Amino acid sequence: MKIRTLDAKLLTHRCGHHELDDIVTIVVEAFHDLPDSTYLVPPPGQRPRIIAAYVNLVGQLLATRGAVFDVIDNPDGTIAATAVWIRNPLAVPLTPYEHQAMMDAVGPYAPRFAAIHARFHEANQPNEDHIELAWIAVRPLQQRQGYGSALLAHRHAAIDTVTPALPCRLTCTTAAARDLYIRHGYRVSVVGEIPRDWEMEAASPLGEEPRRPFWVMRRPPQGRRPGITPPGNIQTATMPLQ
């Protein structure tokens, strides 16, 4: 598998919109049935449109904040899988305009997005310099073929060449994803719970609603490893995750 790192600056310009659109499509398809997505936008028919608008905006914001977009291409030129990494994402808070734009993008589901963001933020408040995995997504028909592992190994190899060594952090919402990350050296730091639907209503729950956990995970700093050559498009001295 050949992994390509996109020029994030181009994603916010017209010439790179087609690649951002492709990434958004992958994320929407891959995340459609995840527990956080079903909470954020309960009606399945509305979910793709709302999630697409949100991911498109988040992608543009990440691109302007120095995020790294890794992709694996299909033979036909479309993108099969993508991972986005950013250093210290909370270091640059959203401006009031950006926050309002995100709330406008999700329309009537803004309270749900705000609630889950608050829950994730409460559980994941790192007090260290680190690299955050913003998302990793593989087209549904190409999942379980090693794309996710390839993207993780590729970026970890680059991160591990940086001095000082940096930890990696992420939040996931399925046990399968949690187990994948454990295989790549992550350990669970915090176990939280996605808000329940009845918490958005004034009434008490009418029945037992299944718990939907999420996991905050951390990969300890690995340090420079002898013999490791950084993957293509990585400049060890500057590291485009800063």
PyRosetta script that sets phi, psi and omega in degrees:
from pyrosetta import init, pose_from_sequence

init()
pose = pose_from_sequence("MKIRTLDAKLLTHRCGHHELDDIVTIVVEAFHDLPDSTYLVPPPGQRPRIIAAYVNLVGQLLATRGAVFDVIDNPDGTIAATAVWIRNPLAVPLTPYEHQAMMDAVGPYAPRFAAIHARFHEANQPNEDHIELAWIAVRPLQQRQGYGSALLAHRHAAIDTVTPALPCRLTCTTAAARDLYIRHGYRVSVVGEIPRDWEMEAASPLGEEPRRPFWVMRRPPQGRRPGITPPGNIQTATMPLQ")
pose.set_psi(1, 129.5)
pose.set_omega(1, 178.6)
pose.set_phi(2, -98.2)
pose.set_psi(2, 124.2)
pose.set_omega(2, -178.3)
pose.set_phi(3, -103.8)
pose.set_psi(3, 134.3)
pose.set_omega(3, -177.5)
pose.set_phi(4, -120.0)
pose.set_psi(4, 137.6)
pose.set_omega(4, 176.2)
pose.set_phi(5, -102.6)
pose.set_psi(5, 121.6)
pose.set_omega(5, -176.2)
pose.set_phi(6, -76.1)
pose.set_psi(6, 156.1)
pose.set_omega(6, 171.2)
pose.set_phi(7, -81.6)
pose.set_psi(7, 103.3)
pose.set_omega(7, -174.0)
pose.set_phi(8, -59.1)
pose.set_psi(8, -31.0)
pose.set_omega(8, -179.0)
pose.set_phi(9, -62.6)
pose.set_psi(9, -33.1)
pose.set_omega(9, -178.0)
pose.set_phi(10, -74.2)
pose.set_psi(10, -22.2)
pose.set_omega(10, -177.6)
pose.set_phi(11, -65.4)
pose.set_psi(11, -23.1)
pose.set_omega(11, -179.7)
pose.set_phi(12, -94.1)
pose.set_psi(12, 2.5)
pose.set_omega(12, 178.0)
pose.set_phi(13, -114.0)
pose.set_psi(13, 164.1)
pose.set_omega(13, -174.9)
pose.set_phi(14, -57.5)
pose.set_psi(14, -37.3)
pose.set_omega(14, -175.6)
pose.set_phi(15, -68.1)
pose.set_psi(15, -18.5)
pose.set_omega(15, -179.9)
pose.set_phi(16, -109.2)
pose.set_psi(16, 3.1)
pose.set_omega(16, -176.1)
pose.set_phi(17, -62.4)
pose.set_psi(17, -34.1)
pose.set_omega(17, -177.3)
pose.set_phi(18, -64.5)
pose.set_psi(18, -34.1)
pose.set_omega(18, 178.3)
pose.set_phi(19, -73.6)
pose.set_psi(19, -38.9)
pose.set_omega(19, 175.7)
pose.set_phi(20, -64.0)
pose.set_psi(20, -39.9)
pose.set_omega(20, 177.3)
pose.set_phi(21, -60.4)
pose.set_psi(21, -41.1)
pose.set_omega(21, 179.1)
pose.set_phi(22, -64.4)
pose.set_psi(22, -41.7)
pose.set_omega(22, 178.4)
pose.set_phi(23, -63.4)
pose.set_psi(23, -43.9)
pose.set_omega(23, 179.5)
pose.set_phi(24, -59.9)
pose.set_psi(24, -43.0)
pose.set_omega(24, 179.5)
pose.set_phi(25, -60.2)
pose.set_psi(25, -43.6)
pose.set_omega(25, 179.2)
pose.set_phi(26, -61.7)
pose.set_psi(26, -46.4)
pose.set_omega(26, -178.9)
pose.set_phi(27, -62.3)
pose.set_psi(27, -44.1)
pose.set_omega(27, -180.0)
pose.set_phi(28, -60.8)
pose.set_psi(28, -45.0)
pose.set_omega(28, -178.8)
pose.set_phi(29, -68.1)
pose.set_psi(29, -43.1)
pose.set_omega(29, -176.1)
pose.set_phi(30, -72.0)
pose.set_psi(30, -31.7)
pose.set_omega(30, -174.8)
pose.set_phi(31, -96.0)
pose.set_psi(31, -1.3)
pose.set_omega(31, -170.2)
pose.set_phi(32, -53.4)
pose.set_psi(32, -42.2)
pose.set_omega(32, -174.7)
pose.set_phi(33, -105.3)
pose.set_psi(33, 11.1)
pose.set_omega(33, 178.5)
pose.set_phi(34, -69.3)
pose.set_psi(34, 152.5)
pose.set_omega(34, -177.2)
pose.set_phi(35, -57.0)
pose.set_psi(35, -38.0)
pose.set_omega(35, -179.7)
pose.set_phi(36, -70.5)
pose.set_psi(36, -35.7)
pose.set_omega(36, 179.1)
pose.set_phi(37, -67.7)
pose.set_psi(37, -41.2)
pose.set_omega(37, -179.3)
pose.set_phi(38, -68.5)
pose.set_psi(38, -28.0)
pose.set_omega(38, 174.2)
pose.set_phi(39, -74.1)
pose.set_psi(39, -44.3)
pose.set_omega(39, -175.8)
pose.set_phi(40, -62.2)
pose.set_psi(40, -44.9)
pose.set_omega(40, -178.5)
pose.set_phi(41, -133.9)
pose.set_psi(41, 88.0)
pose.set_omega(41, -176.2)
pose.set_phi(42, -58.0)
pose.set_psi(42, -42.9)
pose.set_omega(42, -178.8)
pose.set_phi(43, -69.6)
pose.set_psi(43, 116.8)
pose.set_omega(43, -177.6)
pose.set_phi(44, -57.7)
pose.set_psi(44, -33.4)
pose.set_omega(44, -178.1)
pose.set_phi(45, -67.8)
pose.set_psi(45, -27.7)
pose.set_omega(45, -179.8)
pose.set_phi(46, -94.0)
pose.set_psi(46, -16.3)
pose.set_omega(46, -172.5)
pose.set_phi(47, -59.7)
pose.set_psi(47, -48.5)
pose.set_omega(47, -178.1)
pose.set_phi(48, -57.6)
pose.set_psi(48, -43.8)
pose.set_omega(48, -177.5)
pose.set_phi(49, -65.3)
pose.set_psi(49, -44.9)
pose.set_omega(49, -177.5)
pose.set_phi(50, -69.2)
pose.set_psi(50, -46.4)
pose.set_omega(50, -179.7)
pose.set_phi(51, -63.7)
pose.set_psi(51, -38.1)
pose.set_omega(51, 179.3)
pose.set_phi(52, -62.7)
pose.set_psi(52, -44.1)
pose.set_omega(52, 179.8)
pose.set_phi(53, -62.7)
pose.set_psi(53, -40.3)
pose.set_omega(53, -179.4)
pose.set_phi(54, -68.1)
pose.set_psi(54, -48.5)
pose.set_omega(54, -177.5)
pose.set_phi(55, -65.0)
pose.set_psi(55, -37.2)
pose.set_omega(55, 178.1)
pose.set_phi(56, -60.1)
pose.set_psi(56, -45.2)
pose.set_omega(56, -179.5)
pose.set_phi(57, -68.7)
pose.set_psi(57, -43.0)
pose.set_omega(57, 178.5)
pose.set_phi(58, -62.2)
pose.set_psi(58, -40.4)
pose.set_omega(58, 178.6)
pose.set_phi(59, -60.3)
pose.set_psi(59, -42.4)
pose.set_omega(59, 178.2)
pose.set_phi(60, -65.2)
pose.set_psi(60, -40.9)
pose.set_omega(60, 179.0)
pose.set_phi(61, -65.0)
pose.set_psi(61, -41.8)
pose.set_omega(61, 178.7)
pose.set_phi(62, -63.3)
pose.set_psi(62, -39.4)
pose.set_omega(62, -179.3)
pose.set_phi(63, -62.6)
pose.set_psi(63, -34.8)
pose.set_omega(63, -179.4)
pose.set_phi(64, -80.0)
pose.set_psi(64, -9.9)
pose.set_omega(64, -178.1)
pose.set_phi(65, -108.0)
pose.set_psi(65, 16.0)
pose.set_omega(65, 173.5)
pose.set_phi(66, 87.1)
pose.set_psi(66, 17.8)
pose.set_omega(66, 178.5)
pose.set_phi(67, -67.7)
pose.set_psi(67, 155.7)
pose.set_omega(67, 176.7)
pose.set_phi(68, -108.0)
pose.set_psi(68, 126.3)
pose.set_omega(68, -179.6)
pose.set_phi(69, -108.0)
pose.set_psi(69, 108.4)
pose.set_omega(69, 175.5)
pose.set_phi(70, -98.5)
pose.set_psi(70, 139.3)
pose.set_omega(70, 178.6)
pose.set_phi(71, -137.9)
pose.set_psi(71, 156.1)
pose.set_omega(71, 169.6)
pose.set_phi(72, -116.2)
pose.set_psi(72, 126.2)
pose.set_omega(72, -176.0)
pose.set_phi(73, -91.4)
pose.set_psi(73, 148.4)
pose.set_omega(73, 168.5)
pose.set_phi(74, -84.4)
pose.set_psi(74, 161.8)
pose.set_omega(74, 178.0)
pose.set_phi(75, -58.3)
pose.set_psi(75, -28.0)
pose.set_omega(75, -178.2)
pose.set_phi(76, -84.5)
pose.set_psi(76, 4.5)
pose.set_omega(76, 177.8)
pose.set_phi(77, 95.0)
pose.set_psi(77, -12.1)
pose.set_omega(77, 175.5)
pose.set_phi(78, -76.8)
pose.set_psi(78, 165.1)
pose.set_omega(78, -179.3)
pose.set_phi(79, -93.8)
pose.set_psi(79, 132.3)
pose.set_omega(79, -179.6)
pose.set_phi(80, -91.2)
pose.set_psi(80, -34.6)
pose.set_omega(80, -175.8)
pose.set_phi(81, -155.4)
pose.set_psi(81, 155.3)
pose.set_omega(81, -177.6)
pose.set_phi(82, -148.3)
pose.set_psi(82, 148.2)
pose.set_omega(82, 173.6)
pose.set_phi(83, -138.5)
pose.set_psi(83, 141.2)
pose.set_omega(83, -178.7)
pose.set_phi(84, -125.8)
pose.set_psi(84, 128.5)
pose.set_omega(84, -177.0)
pose.set_phi(85, -123.7)
pose.set_psi(85, 144.8)
pose.set_omega(85, 178.2)
pose.set_phi(86, -147.1)
pose.set_psi(86, 144.1)
pose.set_omega(86, -179.9)
pose.set_phi(87, -89.3)
pose.set_psi(87, 127.7)
pose.set_omega(87, 177.0)
pose.set_phi(88, 46.3)
pose.set_psi(88, 66.7)
pose.set_omega(88, -174.3)
pose.set_phi(89, -61.2)
pose.set_psi(89, -25.1)
pose.set_omega(89, -178.4)
pose.set_phi(90, -84.4)
pose.set_psi(90, -2.3)
pose.set_omega(90, -177.2)
pose.set_phi(91, -67.9)
pose.set_psi(91, -28.9)
pose.set_omega(91, 179.2)
pose.set_phi(92, -118.5)
pose.set_psi(92, 96.2)
pose.set_omega(92, -177.5)
pose.set_phi(93, -67.9)
pose.set_psi(93, 160.0)
pose.set_omega(93, 176.8)
pose.set_phi(94, -64.7)
pose.set_psi(94, 141.6)
pose.set_omega(94, 172.1)
pose.set_phi(95, -75.9)
pose.set_psi(95, 160.7)
pose.set_omega(95, 176.4)
pose.set_phi(96, -55.0)
pose.set_psi(96, -37.7)
pose.set_omega(96, 179.0)
pose.set_phi(97, -65.1)
pose.set_psi(97, -43.5)
pose.set_omega(97, -180.0)
pose.set_phi(98, -65.1)
pose.set_psi(98, -41.4)
pose.set_omega(98, 179.0)
pose.set_phi(99, -62.3)
pose.set_psi(99, -43.8)
pose.set_omega(99, 179.8)
pose.set_phi(100, -65.5)
pose.set_psi(100, -37.6)
pose.set_omega(100, 178.7)
pose.set_phi(101, -62.6)
pose.set_psi(101, -38.4)
pose.set_omega(101, 179.0)
pose.set_phi(102, -68.4)
pose.set_psi(102, -41.1)
pose.set_omega(102, 178.7)
pose.set_phi(103, -66.3)
pose.set_psi(103, -38.4)
pose.set_omega(103, 177.7)
pose.set_phi(104, -65.0)
pose.set_psi(104, -35.2)
pose.set_omega(104, -177.3)
pose.set_phi(105, -65.1)
pose.set_psi(105, -31.7)
pose.set_omega(105, -176.5)
pose.set_phi(106, -100.2)
pose.set_psi(106, -2.0)
pose.set_omega(106, 172.2)
pose.set_phi(107, 55.1)
pose.set_psi(107, -126.9)
pose.set_omega(107, -174.2)
pose.set_phi(108, -67.2)
pose.set_psi(108, -9.5)
pose.set_omega(108, -179.4)
pose.set_phi(109, -94.1)
pose.set_psi(109, 7.2)
pose.set_omega(109, -179.5)
pose.set_phi(110, -54.4)
pose.set_psi(110, -42.2)
pose.set_omega(110, 178.7)
pose.set_phi(111, -60.5)
pose.set_psi(111, -34.7)
pose.set_omega(111, 179.1)
pose.set_phi(112, -70.1)
pose.set_psi(112, -42.4)
pose.set_omega(112, 177.3)
pose.set_phi(113, -62.5)
pose.set_psi(113, -42.3)
pose.set_omega(113, 179.4)
pose.set_phi(114, -63.2)
pose.set_psi(114, -39.7)
pose.set_omega(114, -178.1)
pose.set_phi(115, -66.4)
pose.set_psi(115, -43.5)
pose.set_omega(115, -177.8)
pose.set_phi(116, -73.6)
pose.set_psi(116, -34.2)
pose.set_omega(116, 175.6)
pose.set_phi(117, -62.0)
pose.set_psi(117, -42.1)
pose.set_omega(117, 179.2)
pose.set_phi(118, -63.2)
pose.set_psi(118, -41.1)
pose.set_omega(118, -180.0)
pose.set_phi(119, -65.0)
pose.set_psi(119, -45.3)
pose.set_omega(119, 178.7)
pose.set_phi(120, -64.1)
pose.set_psi(120, -42.4)
pose.set_omega(120, -178.0)
pose.set_phi(121, -64.7)
pose.set_psi(121, -39.6)
pose.set_omega(121, 179.6)
pose.set_phi(122, -62.2)
pose.set_psi(122, -36.5)
pose.set_omega(122, -177.3)
pose.set_phi(123, -82.5)
pose.set_psi(123, -26.3)
pose.set_omega(123, -173.8)
pose.set_phi(124, -123.0)
pose.set_psi(124, 89.7)
pose.set_omega(124, 178.7)
pose.set_phi(125, -126.1)
pose.set_psi(125, 75.7)
pose.set_omega(125, -176.5)
pose.set_phi(126, -68.1)
pose.set_psi(126, 139.8)
pose.set_omega(126, 176.6)
pose.set_phi(127, -111.4)
pose.set_psi(127, 38.2)
pose.set_omega(127, -177.1)
pose.set_phi(128, -144.1)
pose.set_psi(128, 155.4)
pose.set_omega(128, 172.2)
pose.set_phi(129, -67.8)
pose.set_psi(129, 128.0)
pose.set_omega(129, -174.1)
pose.set_phi(130, -157.1)
pose.set_psi(130, 169.5)
pose.set_omega(130, 173.6)
pose.set_phi(131, -109.3)
pose.set_psi(131, 128.5)
pose.set_omega(131, -178.2)
pose.set_phi(132, -106.0)
pose.set_psi(132, 132.2)
pose.set_omega(132, 171.3)
pose.set_phi(133, -84.2)
pose.set_psi(133, 106.3)
pose.set_omega(133, -177.9)
pose.set_phi(134, -70.3)
pose.set_psi(134, -45.0)
pose.set_omega(134, 173.0)
pose.set_phi(135, -164.0)
pose.set_psi(135, 158.4)
pose.set_omega(135, 170.4)
pose.set_phi(136, -139.1)
pose.set_psi(136, 131.0)
pose.set_omega(136, -174.5)
pose.set_phi(137, -145.5)
pose.set_psi(137, 140.2)
pose.set_omega(137, 178.8)
pose.set_phi(138, -127.6)
pose.set_psi(138, 138.5)
pose.set_omega(138, 177.6)
pose.set_phi(139, -53.5)
pose.set_psi(139, 135.4)
pose.set_omega(139, -174.6)
pose.set_phi(140, -50.9)
pose.set_psi(140, -42.1)
pose.set_omega(140, -177.6)
pose.set_phi(141, -73.1)
pose.set_psi(141, -8.9)
pose.set_omega(141, -179.9)
pose.set_phi(142, -114.7)
pose.set_psi(142, 11.2)
pose.set_omega(142, 178.4)
pose.set_phi(143, -74.5)
pose.set_psi(143, 159.6)
pose.set_omega(143, -178.9)
pose.set_phi(144, 62.0)
pose.set_psi(144, 32.6)
pose.set_omega(144, 176.0)
pose.set_phi(145, -122.5)
pose.set_psi(145, 13.1)
pose.set_omega(145, 175.1)
pose.set_phi(146, 92.8)
pose.set_psi(146, 3.0)
pose.set_omega(146, -178.6)
pose.set_phi(147, -65.4)
pose.set_psi(147, -45.5)
pose.set_omega(147, -179.3)
pose.set_phi(148, -62.3)
pose.set_psi(148, -44.2)
pose.set_omega(148, 178.8)
pose.set_phi(149, -63.3)
pose.set_psi(149, -37.9)
pose.set_omega(149, 179.4)
pose.set_phi(150, -64.3)
pose.set_psi(150, -42.2)
pose.set_omega(150, 178.9)
pose.set_phi(151, -64.9)
pose.set_psi(151, -41.6)
pose.set_omega(151, 179.1)
pose.set_phi(152, -64.1)
pose.set_psi(152, -48.0)
pose.set_omega(152, -177.7)
pose.set_phi(153, -62.8)
pose.set_psi(153, -38.8)
pose.set_omega(153, 179.9)
pose.set_phi(154, -60.5)
pose.set_psi(154, -50.8)
pose.set_omega(154, -176.4)
pose.set_phi(155, -73.4)
pose.set_psi(155, -37.1)
pose.set_omega(155, 178.0)
pose.set_phi(156, -59.9)
pose.set_psi(156, -39.4)
pose.set_omega(156, 179.9)
pose.set_phi(157, -61.1)
pose.set_psi(157, -36.8)
pose.set_omega(157, 178.0)
pose.set_phi(158, -72.5)
pose.set_psi(158, -45.5)
pose.set_omega(158, -179.1)
pose.set_phi(159, -60.8)
pose.set_psi(159, -36.6)
pose.set_omega(159, -176.0)
pose.set_phi(160, -72.9)
pose.set_psi(160, -7.7)
pose.set_omega(160, 176.2)
pose.set_phi(161, -91.7)
pose.set_psi(161, -5.6)
pose.set_omega(161, -175.1)
pose.set_phi(162, -83.3)
pose.set_psi(162, 141.1)
pose.set_omega(162, 174.8)
pose.set_phi(163, -121.5)
pose.set_psi(163, 125.8)
pose.set_omega(163, 1.6)
pose.set_phi(164, -73.3)
pose.set_psi(164, 157.2)
pose.set_omega(164, -179.3)
pose.set_phi(165, -65.4)
pose.set_psi(165, 143.3)
pose.set_omega(165, -177.8)
pose.set_phi(166, -121.7)
pose.set_psi(166, 142.4)
pose.set_omega(166, 173.0)
pose.set_phi(167, -79.7)
pose.set_psi(167, 163.2)
pose.set_omega(167, 174.2)
pose.set_phi(168, -115.8)
pose.set_psi(168, 147.6)
pose.set_omega(168, -180.0)
pose.set_phi(169, -135.8)
pose.set_psi(169, 156.7)
pose.set_omega(169, 177.7)
pose.set_phi(170, -162.7)
pose.set_psi(170, 167.7)
pose.set_omega(170, 173.0)
pose.set_phi(171, -129.5)
pose.set_psi(171, 131.0)
pose.set_omega(171, 178.8)
pose.set_phi(172, -131.5)
pose.set_psi(172, 163.0)
pose.set_omega(172, -171.9)
pose.set_phi(173, -127.2)
pose.set_psi(173, 10.1)
pose.set_omega(173, 175.0)
pose.set_phi(174, -132.1)
pose.set_psi(174, 151.0)
pose.set_omega(174, 178.8)
pose.set_phi(175, -65.8)
pose.set_psi(175, -33.7)
pose.set_omega(175, 179.0)
pose.set_phi(176, -63.4)
pose.set_psi(176, -43.6)
pose.set_omega(176, 177.9)
pose.set_phi(177, -65.4)
pose.set_psi(177, -42.8)
pose.set_omega(177, 178.4)
pose.set_phi(178, -56.1)
pose.set_psi(178, -46.1)
pose.set_omega(178, -178.1)
pose.set_phi(179, -66.3)
pose.set_psi(179, -36.0)
pose.set_omega(179, 176.1)
pose.set_phi(180, -61.1)
pose.set_psi(180, -46.6)
pose.set_omega(180, -178.2)
pose.set_phi(181, -67.1)
pose.set_psi(181, -34.6)
pose.set_omega(181, 176.1)
pose.set_phi(182, -60.0)
pose.set_psi(182, -39.9)
pose.set_omega(182, 178.9)
pose.set_phi(183, -65.3)
pose.set_psi(183, -20.8)
pose.set_omega(183, 179.5)
pose.set_phi(184, -102.5)
pose.set_psi(184, 19.5)
pose.set_omega(184, 170.6)
pose.set_phi(185, 96.8)
pose.set_psi(185, 3.8)
pose.set_omega(185, 178.9)
pose.set_phi(186, -84.5)
pose.set_psi(186, 153.4)
pose.set_omega(186, 175.4)
pose.set_phi(187, -130.0)
pose.set_psi(187, 147.5)
pose.set_omega(187, -178.6)
pose.set_phi(188, -72.3)
pose.set_psi(188, 127.3)
pose.set_omega(188, 177.3)
pose.set_phi(189, -99.2)
pose.set_psi(189, -43.1)
pose.set_omega(189, -177.2)
pose.set_phi(190, -141.8)
pose.set_psi(190, 140.1)
pose.set_omega(190, 170.5)
pose.set_phi(191, -111.7)
pose.set_psi(191, 121.4)
pose.set_omega(191, 179.4)
pose.set_phi(192, -119.0)
pose.set_psi(192, -173.2)
pose.set_omega(192, -178.5)
pose.set_phi(193, -135.0)
pose.set_psi(193, 128.0)
pose.set_omega(193, 175.3)
pose.set_phi(194, -62.4)
pose.set_psi(194, 139.4)
pose.set_omega(194, 179.0)
pose.set_phi(195, -53.5)
pose.set_psi(195, 148.8)
pose.set_omega(195, 177.9)
pose.set_phi(196, -89.4)
pose.set_psi(196, 153.7)
pose.set_omega(196, -176.4)
pose.set_phi(197, -57.3)
pose.set_psi(197, -38.6)
pose.set_omega(197, -176.2)
pose.set_phi(198, -68.3)
pose.set_psi(198, -17.3)
pose.set_omega(198, 178.2)
pose.set_phi(199, -68.9)
pose.set_psi(199, -18.6)
pose.set_omega(199, 178.0)
pose.set_phi(200, -87.4)
pose.set_psi(200, -3.6)
pose.set_omega(200, -178.3)
pose.set_phi(201, -111.0)
pose.set_psi(201, 164.2)
pose.set_omega(201, 180.0)
pose.set_phi(202, -81.1)
pose.set_psi(202, -20.6)
pose.set_omega(202, -175.3)
pose.set_phi(203, -87.9)
pose.set_psi(203, 162.8)
pose.set_omega(203, 174.8)
pose.set_phi(204, -77.6)
pose.set_psi(204, 160.6)
pose.set_omega(204, 179.5)
pose.set_phi(205, -62.4)
pose.set_psi(205, 141.1)
pose.set_omega(205, 179.4)
pose.set_phi(206, -88.7)
pose.set_psi(206, -17.3)
pose.set_omega(206, 179.8)
pose.set_phi(207, -158.8)
pose.set_psi(207, 176.1)
pose.set_omega(207, -178.9)
pose.set_phi(208, -75.1)
pose.set_psi(208, 119.1)
pose.set_omega(208, 179.0)
pose.set_phi(209, -98.3)
pose.set_psi(209, 131.6)
pose.set_omega(209, -178.4)
pose.set_phi(210, -57.8)
pose.set_psi(210, 140.1)
pose.set_omega(210, 176.1)
pose.set_phi(211, -72.8)
pose.set_psi(211, 142.6)
pose.set_omega(211, 179.5)
pose.set_phi(212, -123.7)
pose.set_psi(212, 94.8)
pose.set_omega(212, -176.1)
pose.set_phi(213, -77.0)
pose.set_psi(213, 161.0)
pose.set_omega(213, 166.5)
pose.set_phi(214, -135.4)
pose.set_psi(214, 158.2)
pose.set_omega(214, -175.5)
pose.set_phi(215, -124.8)
pose.set_psi(215, 126.4)
pose.set_omega(215, 168.4)
pose.set_phi(216, -91.8)
pose.set_psi(216, 127.9)
pose.set_omega(216, -172.9)
pose.set_phi(217, -128.1)
pose.set_psi(217, 153.7)
pose.set_omega(217, -177.3)
pose.set_phi(218, -138.6)
pose.set_psi(218, 134.9)
pose.set_omega(218, 173.0)
pose.set_phi(219, -105.8)
pose.set_psi(219, 119.1)
pose.set_omega(219, -176.8)
pose.set_phi(220, -63.3)
pose.set_psi(220, 157.0)
pose.set_omega(220, 176.8)
pose.set_phi(221, -59.2)
pose.set_psi(221, 134.7)
pose.set_omega(221, -179.0)
pose.set_phi(222, -98.8)
pose.set_psi(222, -25.8)
pose.set_omega(222, -179.8)
pose.set_phi(223, 77.7)
pose.set_psi(223, 170.2)
pose.set_omega(223, -179.4)
pose.set_phi(224, -66.5)
pose.set_psi(224, 130.4)
pose.set_omega(224, -179.8)
pose.set_phi(225, -110.0)
pose.set_psi(225, 125.8)
pose.set_omega(225, -177.7)
pose.set_phi(226, -57.1)
pose.set_psi(226, 138.9)
pose.set_omega(226, 175.3)
pose.set_phi(227, 85.7)
pose.set_psi(227, -3.6)
pose.set_omega(227, -179.5)
pose.set_phi(228, -85.3)
pose.set_psi(228, 127.1)
pose.set_omega(228, 175.0)
pose.set_phi(229, -102.9)
pose.set_psi(229, 126.8)
pose.set_omega(229, -179.5)
pose.set_phi(230, -58.6)
pose.set_psi(230, 141.6)
pose.set_omega(230, 176.3)
pose.set_phi(231, -60.1)
pose.set_psi(231, 167.0)
pose.set_omega(231, -179.5)
pose.set_phi(232, -56.5)
pose.set_psi(232, 148.8)
pose.set_omega(232, 177.7)
pose.set_phi(233, 71.6)
pose.set_psi(233, 12.7)
pose.set_omega(233, 178.5)
pose.set_phi(234, -110.0)
pose.set_psi(234, 126.4)
pose.set_omega(234, 174.4)
pose.set_phi(235, -106.2)
pose.set_psi(235, 107.1)
pose.set_omega(235, -173.0)
pose.set_phi(236, -58.2)
pose.set_psi(236, -37.9)
pose.set_omega(236, -174.8)
pose.set_phi(237, -66.3)
pose.set_psi(237, -37.7)
pose.set_omega(237, -175.4)
pose.set_phi(238, -100.5)
pose.set_psi(238, -29.6)
pose.set_omega(238, -179.8)
pose.set_phi(239, 46.9)
pose.set_psi(239, 104.1)
pose.set_omega(239, -174.1)
pose.set_phi(240, -74.4)
pose.set_psi(240, 40.2)
pose.set_omega(240, 175.6)
pose.set_phi(241, -133.0)
pose.set_psi(241, 69.2)
pose.set_omega(241, -176.2)
pose.set_phi(242, -149.2)
pose.dump_pdb("model.pdb")
